[in-house]
Amino acid sequence: MNTLQEKALLANLVRKLRENGSWAGQTHVQKAVYVLQEARHVPMRFAFVPHIYGPFSFELQEEIGELLADELLVLEPQSAPFRPKLAVGELGQCYITHFAHSLRKHEKDLDFVAKKFGKRGVVELELLTTALYVIKNRKGQDQDLARAITEMKPHVTREEAQCALEEAKTLIRPGAKKRIAASAKK
């Protein structure tokens, strides 16, 4: 996927998140892109690291800033204390239309993630994507992975971590589980 197609995909993701009831703030986009890239294997170029609110990409943060500067995305101010929502700007809609053919092959993955994330808040997404991060980057049985989550997120109970692991597994595209297991062994 080239850079312009990736910009169109990100704009389309914001559109789909909003259509599914998402706040579509920057944290929501970070978590959705993480799942698209790492569990659904949509080819993007973002490196993610563990962070306060789960996996985070500084490159994606920069890209969102560029999309805002170029008006592919716009901010919709909200009343205090809420932060603005992201929305697709006119230019973003033009990109979505122009690259519709190349975006079509990722449509099911975008729809899947937008529906899964639509009405969820950042706290739920933090735990879910942290569980996916642990699945991808750690070895061990579920109890070991749950322990790793609680070490990264001390406010999370072992039971919550276990539930998050089970749900995170449902985010992984069928056929991709072998690739994820192989990457965790490295």
Helices and strands as residue ranges (DSSP letters): H 3-19, H 26-38, H 58-69, E 73-76, E 85-88, H 90-98, H 100-103, G 104-106, H 107-117, H 122-137, H 142-152, H 158-171, H 177-185
